[in-house]
Amino acid sequence: MMGRRMLASSAAEHEGDGSSPQGPAVGGGRWPGFAAAREAQWGLAVLAVLVGVGAGLGSIVFRWLIKSFTWLFTGQEDYAGAGHAANPYLPWLGPYFVLLTPIVGGLLYGPLVDRFAKEARGHGVPEVMLAVAQRGGRINPNVSVVKALASALTIGSGGSVGREGPIVQIGSALGSTLGRLVRVGEGRMKLLVACGAAGGIAATFNAPLAGVFFAMELILRDFAIEAFGALVLSSVSASIIGRAAFGDVAFLSLPSFHVEHLAQYGLFAALGVVAGAIGVGFTRILYAIEDACDWAWRGPEWLRPAVGGVLLGALLLALPEMYGVGYPVLENAAEGEYTALFLLLLLAGKILATSLTIGIGGSGGVFAPSLFMGAMLGAAYGEGLQHLVPGTAGNAGAYALVGMGAVFAGASRAPITAVVILFELTGQYSIILPLMLAIVLATLTSKLLSRDTIYTLKLRRRGIDLDASAPGAPLGGQRLEEVMEKAPKPLLAACGLADAAEFLSRSPHGVLPVVDAEGGFRGTLTAQAVAELLAEAPDDAKDTPTTVADLAERPHPLTSNMSLGAALHILVSSPGTGLPVLGPEDGHLVGWLTHQSALRALHPDPPSGAGPGGHGGEPKR
């Protein structure tokens, strides 16, 4: 009972001082009611809905811009499916007007991006991932406007890129801007950025589930319950806005496909392996061409898209199917309207056209191009099988659909998102089993062939590792064995909870390690867990935990040979003031990592008289 009183007193003191893991809220003293609402769960829900509504409205404006610029440049709703048609506004040029559209478009969006938001160049998802991982969710508010205009101009003037990267960046910038306006903490700022990404995907593609999983798997890279709830609210809000504007229909109109023979599963599996390799190949060609463009260009960056547009225009004249996003061509391929040889030509053309568009400084996403490539690969593969094994192959369109998800998974290594988004884009549940099989194999193939995805490689080329510090950074490259502190005295697994409460109340950590009689690590025990149990559980309950071992939890493992940069991502998302560090081989407790020990890595020699702050002893050197 003494432990219970001491813990309650400590909790009351902490509650009264207005402290939080992120410090006192800005403006909380002047508007305490507003600050409380901002930090409350219902406040997060309101903000998530607002971000979703904003992303939904942004997607409407963005799609309108794309359609308007495409009409302006081509006189067609989508020139990719129009063949070599002439522009009705310039009939005397015939099909050769496509030589000029990328140049004119580049002259418009090149200066815009270079002057107002350089991060709007290229595909925007990596920039959002970086903002969440290392910049506290802060995104330049100019990005939402500049990205919308630049990407719409790029696509409308013939750039062979998609709209998912732009809408993710647009929605995320809206979320970051709202977070700044209401002055939320860093954790909620990141969550609002992810809400913007989820809302943008949901509204643009009528895919609310895909928006949620895209944000969790690629942007947050976390599946926390609080995050899931906020993302669902944002995604649903955006979807309602999007469906009111675009209708409640599947984004792609494809005929119904199904598996006709059990042997087809083996064929789908082989397609998944090939698609994974194509996804990695697309990634490498994309950045190789970008490197070539960087090497060749010596002029001002604002002029680069226009000059590079000469090459893009020549490619569009040869293959007008590469103009813009190309959804009509994708649907035609899935319906079997092209020969296998032409499908392979379209596959190679899309890889080249998308890489060239990004390389010359265009703005747009790589998700839609990867779907296009997958459809071409799958349809060609299916047609080939119809000649080799006509009694087993089934409909070639089914392979096109599976190939779409598999190539995206091979490039992005986001299998959950790939499965969900393909289902929502097409409404084809009958193909879900082979789709899942191919996507998992594509992801595994991609992982075997490449360390990075199409998103993370862009950052790594700039010296940024989302899971660790950049090379040469003052913080993050050290091993934990160099910076960890001496572990606090552990609790024995057989110790009673009342005694454990007393030990925890005297500890500055708020969490202590738990070991068994032989010294083996069993987990950690927090003061909060013990306090809640002692305060709420009846004394005579038979199933109430009585020992430390019953209540201990196993945290995310940190080992002494792990880099500090990788460990920081785990530390900042964990409760308490520190985490145990285990030996890499025997798994025994060897040290303790705290926020203070991580910061001391910047200044390993404290000023005279300054110690480690009493957090478990001197750091190990």
JOSUL-V393759 format. One record per residue. N is the residue number from 1. RES is the residue in one small letter. PHI is phi in whole degrees, -180 to 180 (* if undefined). PSI is psi as a letter, one per 30 degrees, with the letter a starting at -180 (* if undefined). Layout:
N | RES | PHI | PSI
N | RES | PHI | PSI
This chain:
1 | m | * | e
2 | m | -62 | e
3 | g | -62 | e
4 | r | -64 | e
5 | r | -66 | e
6 | m | -66 | e
7 | l | -67 | e
8 | a | -63 | e
9 | s | -63 | e
10 | s | -63 | e
11 | a | -65 | e
12 | a | -65 | e
13 | e | -63 | e
14 | h | -66 | e
15 | e | -67 | e
16 | g | -79 | f
17 | d | -87 | f
18 | g | 73 | g
19 | s | -85 | l
20 | s | -152 | l
21 | p | -59 | f
22 | q | -107 | g
23 | g | 88 | l
24 | p | -64 | k
25 | a | -69 | k
26 | v | -65 | k
27 | g | 81 | g
28 | g | -66 | e
29 | g | -72 | e
30 | r | -83 | e
31 | w | -126 | i
32 | p | -60 | e
33 | g | -65 | e
34 | f | -65 | e
35 | a | -63 | e
36 | a | -65 | e
37 | a | -65 | e
38 | r | -65 | e
39 | e | -92 | f
40 | a | -76 | l
41 | q | -64 | e
42 | w | -68 | f
43 | g | -65 | e
44 | l | -63 | e
45 | a | -62 | e
46 | v | -63 | e
47 | l | -64 | e
48 | a | -62 | e
49 | v | -65 | e
50 | l | -62 | e
51 | v | -64 | e
52 | g | -62 | e
53 | v | -63 | e
54 | g | -63 | e
55 | a | -65 | e
56 | g | -63 | e
57 | l | -66 | e
58 | g | -63 | e
59 | s | -67 | e
60 | i | -64 | e
61 | v | -63 | e
62 | f | -65 | e
63 | r | -66 | e
64 | w | -65 | e
65 | l | -63 | e
66 | i | -61 | e
67 | k | -64 | e
68 | s | -66 | e
69 | f | -68 | e
70 | t | -65 | e
71 | w | -62 | e
72 | l | -64 | e
73 | f | -83 | f
74 | t | -124 | f
75 | g | 74 | g
76 | q | -126 | l
77 | e | -70 | e
78 | d | -151 | j
79 | y | -69 | f
80 | a | -60 | e
81 | g | -96 | g
82 | a | -99 | g
83 | g | 68 | b
84 | h | -98 | h
85 | a | -63 | k
86 | a | -83 | l
87 | n | -77 | k
88 | p | -63 | f
89 | y | -80 | f
90 | l | -133 | i
91 | p | -62 | f
92 | w | -69 | f
93 | l | -85 | f
94 | g | 61 | b
95 | p | -73 | f
96 | y | -75 | f
97 | f | -64 | f
98 | v | -68 | f
99 | l | -69 | f
100 | l | -98 | f
101 | t | -59 | e
102 | p | -65 | f
103 | i | -70 | e
104 | v | -64 | e
105 | g | -60 | e
106 | g | -63 | e
107 | l | -67 | f
108 | l | -88 | e
109 | y | -87 | f
110 | g | -60 | e
111 | p | -63 | e
112 | l | -61 | e
113 | v | -68 | e
114 | d | -65 | e
115 | r | -87 | e
116 | f | -110 | e
117 | a | -162 | i
118 | k | -63 | f
119 | e | -71 | f
120 | a | -79 | f
121 | r | -74 | k
122 | g | 77 | a
123 | h | -90 | k
124 | g | -84 | f
125 | v | -59 | e
126 | p | -58 | e
127 | e | -66 | e
128 | v | -69 | e
129 | m | -59 | e
130 | l | -66 | e
131 | a | -60 | e
132 | v | -75 | e
133 | a | -76 | e
134 | q | -133 | f
135 | r | -123 | g
136 | g | 64 | g
137 | g | 81 | g
138 | r | -83 | k
139 | i | -129 | k
140 | n | -55 | k
141 | p | -62 | f
142 | n | -68 | f
143 | v | -60 | e
144 | s | -60 | e
145 | v | -77 | e
146 | v | -65 | e
147 | k | -64 | e
148 | a | -61 | e
149 | l | -68 | e
150 | a | -65 | e
151 | s | -69 | e
152 | a | -64 | e
153 | l | -67 | e
154 | t | -61 | e
155 | i | -68 | e
156 | g | -65 | f
157 | s | -95 | g
158 | g | 114 | f
159 | g | -59 | k
160 | s | -91 | i
161 | v | -132 | l
162 | g | -104 | l
163 | r | -104 | f
164 | e | -74 | e
165 | g | -60 | e
166 | p | -60 | e
167 | i | -69 | e
168 | v | -64 | e
169 | q | -69 | e
170 | i | -65 | e
171 | g | -63 | e
172 | s | -66 | e
173 | a | -64 | e
174 | l | -64 | e
175 | g | -63 | e
176 | s | -65 | e
177 | t | -65 | e
178 | l | -63 | e
179 | g | -60 | e
180 | r | -69 | e
181 | l | -62 | e
182 | v | -95 | f
183 | r | 59 | h
184 | v | -79 | l
185 | g | -71 | l
186 | e | -63 | e
187 | g | -60 | e
188 | r | -75 | f
189 | m | -62 | e
190 | k | -61 | e
191 | l | -66 | e
192 | l | -67 | e
193 | v | -61 | e
194 | a | -65 | e
195 | c | -61 | e
196 | g | -64 | e
197 | a | -65 | e
198 | a | -62 | e
199 | g | -64 | e
200 | g | -64 | e
201 | i | -63 | e
202 | a | -61 | e
203 | a | -74 | e
204 | t | -69 | e
205 | f | -109 | g
206 | n | 50 | h
207 | a | -138 | i
208 | p | -64 | e
209 | l | -67 | e
210 | a | -62 | e
211 | g | -60 | e
212 | v | -63 | e
213 | f | -73 | e
214 | f | -60 | e
215 | a | -66 | e
216 | m | -74 | e
217 | e | -82 | e
218 | l | -107 | e
219 | i | -89 | e
220 | l | -79 | e
221 | r | 54 | h
222 | d | -156 | k
223 | f | -123 | h
224 | a | -68 | k
225 | i | -64 | e
226 | e | -60 | e
227 | a | -64 | e
228 | f | -61 | e
229 | g | -62 | e
230 | a | -66 | e
231 | l | -66 | e
232 | v | -63 | e
233 | l | -61 | e
234 | s | -66 | e
235 | s | -65 | e
236 | v | -65 | e
237 | s | -60 | e
238 | a | -66 | e
239 | s | -64 | e
240 | i | -62 | e
241 | i | -64 | e
242 | g | -64 | e
243 | r | -69 | e
244 | a | -65 | e
245 | a | -91 | e
246 | f | -110 | f
247 | g | 93 | l
248 | d | -99 | i
249 | v | -133 | l
250 | a | -61 | k
251 | f | -64 | e
252 | l | -109 | k
253 | s | -99 | j
254 | l | -124 | k
255 | p | -66 | l
256 | s | -75 | k
257 | f | -121 | l
258 | h | -157 | l
259 | v | -79 | k
260 | e | -98 | f
261 | h | -151 | k
262 | l | -62 | e
263 | a | -64 | f
264 | q | -63 | f
265 | y | -60 | e
266 | g | -65 | e
267 | l | -69 | e
268 | f | -65 | e
269 | a | -62 | e
270 | a | -63 | e
271 | l | -61 | e
272 | g | -61 | e
273 | v | -64 | e
274 | v | -63 | e
275 | a | -64 | e
276 | g | -60 | e
277 | a | -67 | e
278 | i | -64 | e
279 | g | -61 | e
280 | v | -67 | e
281 | g | -61 | e
282 | f | -60 | e
283 | t | -59 | e
284 | r | -70 | e
285 | i | -67 | e
286 | l | -56 | e
287 | y | -80 | f
288 | a | -66 | e
289 | i | -69 | e
290 | e | -63 | e
291 | d | -63 | e
292 | a | -64 | e
293 | c | -66 | e
294 | d | -63 | e
295 | w | -68 | e
296 | a | -79 | f
297 | w | -86 | k
298 | r | -125 | g
299 | g | -95 | a
300 | p | -67 | k
301 | e | -64 | e
302 | w | -67 | f
303 | l | -93 | f
304 | r | -59 | e
305 | p | -62 | e
306 | a | -70 | e
307 | v | -67 | e
308 | g | -66 | f
309 | g | -62 | f
310 | v | -62 | e
311 | l | -67 | e
312 | l | -63 | e
313 | g | -63 | e
314 | a | -63 | e
315 | l | -66 | e
316 | l | -67 | e
317 | l | -67 | e
318 | a | -75 | e
319 | l | -133 | i
320 | p | -63 | f
321 | e | -64 | f
322 | m | -84 | f
323 | y | -69 | k
324 | g | 67 | b
325 | v | -71 | e
326 | g | 90 | g
327 | y | -63 | e
328 | p | -60 | e
329 | v | -67 | e
330 | l | -60 | e
331 | e | -66 | e
332 | n | -63 | e
333 | a | -65 | e
334 | a | -67 | f
335 | e | -90 | g
336 | g | 79 | h
337 | e | -90 | f
338 | y | -122 | l
339 | t | -78 | l
340 | a | -62 | e
341 | l | -64 | e
342 | f | -68 | e
343 | l | -62 | e
344 | l | -67 | e
345 | l | -65 | e
346 | l | -65 | e
347 | l | -61 | e
348 | a | -65 | e
349 | g | -63 | e
350 | k | -68 | e
351 | i | -59 | e
352 | l | -69 | e
353 | a | -66 | e
354 | t | -66 | e
355 | s | -63 | e
356 | l | -68 | e
357 | t | -61 | e
358 | i | -68 | e
359 | g | -64 | e
360 | i | -83 | f
361 | g | 108 | g
362 | g | -69 | l
363 | s | -121 | k
364 | g | 170 | l
365 | g | -94 | l
366 | v | -113 | f
367 | f | -68 | e
368 | a | -61 | e
369 | p | -59 | e
370 | s | -68 | e
371 | l | -63 | e
372 | f | -59 | e
373 | m | -61 | e
374 | g | -64 | e
375 | a | -66 | e
376 | m | -65 | e
377 | l | -62 | e
378 | g | -64 | e
379 | a | -66 | e
380 | a | -64 | e
381 | y | -62 | e
382 | g | -64 | e
383 | e | -66 | e
384 | g | -64 | e
385 | l | -66 | e
386 | q | -64 | f
387 | h | -86 | e
388 | l | -82 | e
389 | v | -132 | i
390 | p | -61 | f
391 | g | -82 | f
392 | t | -115 | e
393 | a | -60 | e
394 | g | 81 | a
395 | n | -72 | k
396 | a | -65 | f
397 | g | -63 | e
398 | a | -63 | e
399 | y | -70 | e
400 | a | -63 | e
401 | l | -65 | e
402 | v | -66 | e
403 | g | -62 | e
404 | m | -58 | e
405 | g | -69 | e
406 | a | -70 | e
407 | v | -67 | e
408 | f | -61 | e
409 | a | -65 | e
410 | g | -66 | e
411 | a | -82 | e
412 | s | -99 | f
413 | r | 56 | h
414 | a | -127 | i
415 | p | -65 | e
416 | i | -64 | e
417 | t | -61 | e
418 | a | -61 | e
419 | v | -64 | e
420 | v | -67 | e
421 | i | -71 | e
422 | l | -68 | e
423 | f | -64 | e
424 | e | -75 | e
425 | l | -67 | e
426 | t | -111 | f
427 | g | 68 | g
428 | q | -99 | i
429 | y | -77 | f
430 | s | -63 | f
431 | i | -102 | g
432 | i | -66 | e
433 | l | -67 | e
434 | p | -64 | e
435 | l | -63 | e
436 | m | -62 | e
437 | l | -61 | e
438 | a | -67 | e
439 | i | -67 | e
440 | v | -64 | e
441 | l | -68 | e
442 | a | -65 | e
443 | t | -65 | e
444 | l | -64 | e
445 | t | -62 | e
446 | s | -61 | e
447 | k | -66 | e
448 | l | -70 | e
449 | l | -90 | f
450 | s | -147 | k
451 | r | -74 | e
452 | d | -110 | l
453 | t | -98 | l
454 | i | -66 | f
455 | y | -88 | e
456 | t | -73 | f
457 | l | -66 | e
458 | k | -59 | e
459 | l | -77 | e
460 | r | -63 | e
461 | r | -66 | f
462 | r | -97 | g
463 | g | 83 | g
464 | i | -114 | k
465 | d | -113 | j
466 | l | -66 | f
467 | d | -101 | f
468 | a | -157 | a
469 | s | -82 | l
470 | a | -69 | l
471 | p | -56 | k
472 | g | 86 | f
473 | a | -69 | k
474 | p | -69 | f
475 | l | -128 | k
476 | g | 125 | f
477 | g | -81 | f
478 | q | -71 | l
479 | r | -83 | l
480 | l | -61 | e
481 | e | -64 | f
482 | e | -86 | f
483 | v | -120 | f
484 | m | -70 | l
485 | e | -94 | l
486 | k | -68 | k
487 | a | -67 | k
488 | p | -64 | l
489 | k | -60 | k
490 | p | -78 | l
491 | l | -91 | k
492 | l | -76 | k
493 | a | -61 | f
494 | a | -87 | f
495 | c | -66 | k
496 | g | -72 | l
497 | l | -70 | e
498 | a | -65 | e
499 | d | -66 | e
500 | a | -62 | e
501 | a | -62 | e
502 | e | -67 | e
503 | f | -63 | e
504 | l | -66 | e
505 | s | -68 | f
506 | r | -94 | f
507 | s | -90 | k
508 | p | -78 | f
509 | h | -88 | e
510 | g | 80 | f
511 | v | -154 | k
512 | l | -131 | k
513 | p | -74 | l
514 | v | -123 | k
515 | v | -128 | l
516 | d | -89 | a
517 | a | -63 | f
518 | e | -90 | g
519 | g | 89 | g
520 | g | -73 | k
521 | f | -73 | k
522 | r | -113 | f
523 | g | 138 | a
524 | t | -131 | l
525 | l | -130 | k
526 | t | -99 | l
527 | a | -62 | e
528 | q | -62 | e
529 | a | -63 | e
530 | v | -68 | e
531 | a | -62 | e
532 | e | -64 | e
533 | l | -68 | e
534 | l | -67 | f
535 | a | -83 | f
536 | e | -110 | e
537 | a | -78 | k
538 | p | -67 | k
539 | d | -66 | f
540 | d | -100 | g
541 | a | -70 | k
542 | k | -75 | e
543 | d | -96 | g
544 | t | -75 | k
545 | p | -57 | k
546 | t | -118 | f
547 | t | -122 | l
548 | v | -60 | e
549 | a | -60 | e
550 | d | -70 | f
551 | l | -110 | f
552 | a | -67 | k
553 | e | -122 | k
554 | r | -90 | j
555 | p | -78 | l
556 | h | -60 | k
557 | p | -69 | k
558 | l | -115 | k
559 | t | -116 | l
560 | s | -65 | f
561 | n | -92 | g
562 | m | -78 | k
563 | s | -75 | k
564 | l | -64 | e
565 | g | -60 | e
566 | a | -69 | e
567 | a | -71 | f
568 | l | -63 | e
569 | h | -63 | e
570 | i | -80 | e
571 | l | -63 | e
572 | v | -70 | f
573 | s | -101 | g
574 | s | -106 | k
575 | p | -73 | l
576 | g | 86 | a
577 | t | -105 | g
578 | g | -174 | l
579 | l | -136 | k
580 | p | -73 | k
581 | v | -113 | k
582 | l | -109 | l
583 | g | -69 | k
584 | p | -69 | f
585 | e | -106 | e
586 | d | -92 | f
587 | g | 72 | g
588 | h | -84 | l
589 | l | -68 | k
590 | v | -123 | f
591 | g | -175 | a
592 | w | -145 | k
593 | l | -109 | k
594 | t | -122 | l
595 | h | -62 | e
596 | q | -67 | e
597 | s | -67 | e
598 | a | -66 | e
599 | l | -68 | e
600 | r | -65 | f
601 | a | -64 | f
602 | l | -72 | e
603 | h | -133 | i
604 | p | -64 | f
605 | d | -112 | j
606 | p | -68 | l
607 | p | -57 | l
608 | s | -57 | k
609 | g | 91 | f
610 | a | -94 | k
611 | g | -106 | a
612 | p | -76 | g
613 | g | 84 | g
614 | g | 71 | g
615 | h | -99 | i
616 | g | 94 | g
617 | g | 107 | a
618 | e | -70 | k
619 | p | -64 | k
620 | k | -77 | k
621 | r | -103 | *
